[in-house]
Amino acid sequence: MTIDKVFREKVVSKFDKLKNDENGVYTIISSSEDYVKVNSIILSELTKNMNLKGVYVSLNKPHTVLKDKLKNEDINLKNLFFIDGVSKSVSNQESNEDCAFLTSPDSLTELSLEITKSVNKGNTKFVFIDSVSTLLIYSALNKVEKFVHYITNKLRVYKIKGIIISLDEENSKKLEPYMSMFCNECIRIE
């Protein structure tokens, strides 16, 4: 995937406020068409340009598929620990040095515990959740709202930057008022 320079600069300019906010939690709202490009640009900024270590929570794709894609997108994979919410429900996977597996994408308590374990290992500077829109497929709106409230507060207590991806779609728009209440800001990439 090639990302044109103008689009990259647009995303990076909106991302600047996140760079300077050590422990802010932000929602990035993207169209489904630009979603992959936006994720790549933000992850490149965090892992390569800022050289930060972080946790990538994948609720959409197995981490092996993601790693292959990210490898080609100028992402420093050595700076990422994955929490895979997809693979274990399809095949029996065991956690390893660069990935923990959730029983299923609707295991919000398990997800919270895995984020806490990852952060407690030290050196984690950000948590990237891809995507809150997927949580709405598996869990009721009020359950996702409680999870987002809990996880945003946890990240602030740990003084860790949080990036929560949300798609600009009808189902996710129901969650936007809560995201803007719990997060520092909702940044729309248009």
C-alpha positions in Angstrom: 0.0 0.0 0.0 1.4 3.4 -0.9 0.3 6.4 1.0 0.4 9.7 -0.8 2.4 12.4 0.8 -0.5 14.9 1.1 -2.6 12.3 3.0 0.3 11.4 5.3 1.0 15.1 6.1 -2.7 15.6 6.9 -2.8 12.7 9.3 0.6 13.7 10.9 -0.6 17.3 11.4 -3.7 16.1 13.3 -1.5 13.6 15.2 0.9 16.4 16.4 -1.1 17.1 19.6 -0.8 13.4 20.6 2.9 13.6 20.2 3.2 16.3 22.9 0.7 14.8 25.3 2.5 12.2 27.3 -0.6 10.5 28.7 -3.5 11.7 26.8 -6.2 9.3 25.4 -7.5 10.1 21.9 -10.1 8.6 19.6 -9.1 8.7 16.0 -12.2 8.5 13.7 -11.5 7.4 10.2 -13.6 6.3 7.2 -13.4 2.6 6.4 -11.6 3.5 3.1 -8.8 5.3 4.9 -8.7 3.2 8.1 -5.7 1.0 7.1 -3.6 4.0 5.9 -4.5 6.0 9.0 -3.4 3.1 11.3 -0.1 2.7 9.4 0.7 6.4 9.6 0.0 6.6 13.3 1.9 3.4 14.2 4.8 4.6 12.1 4.9 7.9 14.0 4.7 6.1 17.4 7.1 3.2 16.8 9.6 4.6 14.3 9.7 8.4 14.4 9.0 8.7 18.2 10.7 5.3 18.9 8.1 4.4 21.5 7.2 0.9 22.7 3.5 0.0 22.9 0.7 -2.5 22.9 -1.3 -3.1 19.8 -4.8 -4.5 20.6 -6.1 -6.2 17.4 -9.8 -7.0 17.4 -10.1 -7.3 13.6 -7.3 -9.4 12.3 -4.9 -12.1 13.6 -1.6 -10.6 14.8 0.4 -12.7 12.2 -1.5 -11.0 9.4 -1.0 -7.6 10.9 2.7 -8.2 11.4 3.1 -9.1 7.8 1.3 -5.9 6.7 3.0 -3.7 9.2 6.4 -5.0 8.2 5.9 -3.5 4.8 4.6 -0.2 6.2 7.7 1.1 7.9 6.5 0.1 11.4 9.1 -0.9 14.0 7.7 -4.2 15.0 10.3 -4.6 17.8 8.5 -1.8 19.6 5.1 -3.6 19.6 3.5 -6.2 21.8 0.3 -7.6 20.4 -3.0 -8.5 22.1 -4.8 -10.7 19.5 -8.6 -10.8 20.0 -9.2 -13.0 17.0 -6.9 -15.9 16.6 -7.6 -18.0 19.7 -11.3 -18.2 18.9 -10.4 -19.7 15.5 -7.4 -21.9 16.6 -5.8 -22.8 19.9 -3.0 -20.2 20.3 -0.7 -19.8 23.2 0.7 -16.5 24.3 4.4 -15.8 23.6 7.0 -13.1 23.9 5.4 -10.7 21.5 1.7 -11.6 21.7 -1.1 -12.5 24.1 -4.3 -14.1 22.9 -7.9 -13.3 24.1 -10.5 -16.1 24.2 -12.7 -13.9 22.0 -13.2 -10.3 20.9 -16.1 -9.9 23.5 -13.9 -10.8 26.4 -13.6 -7.2 27.7 -12.5 -8.2 31.2 -9.8 -10.5 29.8 -8.7 -7.6 27.4 -8.4 -5.3 30.4 -6.3 -7.8 32.3 -4.0 -8.4 29.3 -3.5 -4.6 28.8 -2.6 -4.3 32.5 -0.2 -7.2 32.3 1.5 -5.8 29.2 1.8 -2.3 30.8 3.2 -3.7 34.0 6.1 -5.3 32.1 7.4 -1.8 31.8 8.6 0.5 29.0 5.1 0.7 27.5 4.4 4.3 26.3 1.2 3.8 24.4 -1.8 1.4 23.9 -3.3 1.3 20.4 -6.8 -0.2 20.3 -7.9 -1.3 16.8 -10.9 -0.8 16.9 -13.7 0.2 19.2 -16.1 -0.3 16.3 -15.4 -4.0 16.4 -16.3 -4.2 20.1 -19.8 -3.0 19.2 -20.2 -6.1 16.9 -19.7 -8.4 19.9 -20.9 -6.4 22.9 -23.8 -4.1 23.8 -23.3 -0.4 23.6 -23.5 0.1 27.4 -20.9 -2.6 28.0 -18.5 -1.0 25.5 -19.1 2.4 27.1 -18.1 1.0 30.5 -15.0 -0.6 29.1 -13.9 2.6 27.3 -14.4 4.6 30.5 -12.5 2.0 32.6 -9.6 1.7 30.1 -9.2 5.4 29.5 -8.9 6.0 33.2 -6.5 3.1 33.6 -4.2 4.5 30.9 -4.3 7.9 32.6 -3.3 6.4 36.0 -0.4 4.6 34.3 0.5 7.8 32.4 0.4 6.0 29.1 -0.7 7.5 25.7 -3.9 5.9 24.4 -5.1 5.8 20.8 -8.5 4.3 20.2 -9.5 3.8 16.6 -13.2 4.2 15.6 -14.7 3.9 12.2 -16.9 6.7 10.9 -20.0 4.5 10.5 -23.5 4.5 11.9 -23.0 1.9 14.7 -19.9 3.7 16.0 -21.5 7.1 16.0 -23.6 6.0 19.0 -20.4 5.7 21.0 -18.9 9.1 19.9 -20.6 11.2 22.7 -19.1 8.8 25.3 -15.7 8.8 23.6 -15.6 12.6 23.6 -16.5 12.6 27.3 -13.8 10.1 28.3 -11.0 10.9 25.9 -9.0 14.1 25.6 -10.3 14.6 22.1 -11.9 12.8 19.2 -9.9 13.5 16.1 -11.7 13.0 12.8 -9.5 12.2 9.8 -11.3 13.4 6.7 
